[in-house]
Amino acid sequence: MNDPSARKEEDIMKASDGAAAAAHAPVAGKARATSLVLSTAATYLLPLLLFLSVYALARGHNLPGGGFIGGIIAASAFSLFAITHDAEAAHRALRLHPRLYIVIGLFLAGGAGLAPMVAGKPFLTALWADAPFLFIQEPNTPLIFDTGVYLVVIGGVMTIFISLMED
């Protein structure tokens, strides 16, 4: 009963159980990845999903898609990254505060609506430029509006998501 080797073995078992429990316990204020595979996959999926969201944004003014669905795809990518890492990592991945995305998006969408008024046309009338700009063959105000919606959706969803994670 008072065998020292049995007591040491029992103490080692208790210590290892405590260490295992501590390794899986969530850190205060931070989410922990439940799986190394999911965490790694989220890291590699983030740029792929962001590319898909930009594709949905770019094709949206002629075909189904656009700023809203592109923003939802991008926000889903950042949300997956936040779940598997933590809120601080999501902030770093976003590079700007999510509320700033909302402000920039509102200015773009509003500017796209007001630009036709400068040309003497009604609010939100589509305007198309003749000269290509960067990789866009026909720059237009609907694309600028969709880009604004895209940024507002990303900013809104991520503001809510990160604030819920931090609580």
N, C-alpha and C positions, 0 to 999 in steps of 0.2 A: 504494500500500500504506500509506504513512504520511500519507494524506490526513486532515487534521484534521476536516473535516466528516463523513467516514465514521466516524471514531473517536467523535465526539460523538453521531452517530446511534446507533451501537452501544451507547454508555453509556446513552443515553435508553431504548433498548429493554430493556436489562438492569434499569434502575431501575423501569420500568413493570411488568416481569414480577415483580419482587420485591414491589412494592406490591400487585399483584393477588393474589399468593400470601399476603401478610400479611393482606389483607382477608378471605380465605376461611379462614385458619387459625383453629382454635378457641382461644379465650382460656383460659388455664390455670384449671381449676376451674369453668368455665362452659360451658354448652351454647350453641351458636349456632343461630339459625334458618336453615334451609337455603333458605327461600323467604319473600319479603316477603308474598306472597299467603297462604301458610299461617300466618304470624305474625299477619297482620291478621285472617284468618278465625278463628283460635283466640281472639283477643281478643273478637270478637263472638259466638262460639259459647259461651264460658264462661257468661254469664248465661242463655242459652237452654237449655243442657244442665242447669244447676242448677235452672231452673224445671221441666224435664222430670223431674229426679230427685225434686223435692219432690212433683210430681204422682204419680209412681210410689209414693212413700212414703205419700201420703194415701189412695190408693185401695186400698192393699194389704191392709187388714184385711177388706175385703168382696170384693175381686176379686183376680186375680193381680197381684202386685207386692209392695211392702212395703219394709221397711228395708234388706234386703240388696241387692236390685236397684237401689233408689234410691241407696244408698251407692256401688255400683259405677258407676252413671252419673255421679254427682258426682265420684268419684275419677278417672274417665276424663277428665272435663272439666278438672280441675286438672292431670292428667298431660299432656294435650295442651298446656295453657298452659305447663307447665314445660318441655316439650320445645322449644317454639317460642321461649321466652324464656330463662329460666334458673332455677336452684333458688331464688335470692333473690327473684325475682319471684313464684314459686309460694308462698313463705313469706308474702309481702305479700298475695297474693290470698286465702290461707287465713285471714289475720288473727290466728289463734291457732296455737301450735305444734301439729303433728299429734298428739303424745302427749296433749295436753290434750283433744283431741276423743275420744280413747280413754277417758280418765278420766271425762269428762262422760257419755259414752255408757254406760259400765258402771254409773255411778250411776243413770242413768235406767232402764236395763233391770232392774237389781236392785231399784230402788224400785218399778217396776211389778209385780215379782213379790212384793215384800213387802207392798204396800198391801192386798191382799185378806186377808192374815193379821191385819192390824189390825182388819179387819171380821169376824174370826172364820171366814174361809173358807180353803180350802187355797191353798198357794203357786201363783202364776200363774193364779189364777181370774180370768176377765175381769169387770171392773166397769164399769158404764156410768152416767154422770151424767145427770140429767134436764135440767139447765140448760145452755144453750149457753155456750161459752167462746170469746171472740174470734170467729174465723171457723169454728170447729168446732161443728157442730150438736149432736153427741152425744159429748162427751169420754169417753174410755175408756182403760183400762189397756193393751189391745193396741196402741193408737196410740203410747202412751208407750214401750212396749217396742220397737216398730218404730223409733221415733225414736232410741232408744239404740243399736239395731243399726246404723242408718244412720250415726250418728256414729262408732261403733267401726270400721266398714268404711272410712269416709273417712280416719280417723286412721291405721289400720293400713296401708292401701295407700299413703297419702302419706308415712308415716314410712319405709317401705321404699323407695319410689320416689325421694324426695329424698336419702336417704342413699346410694343407688346413683349418683345424679347428681353428688353432691359428691365421690365417690371418684375 
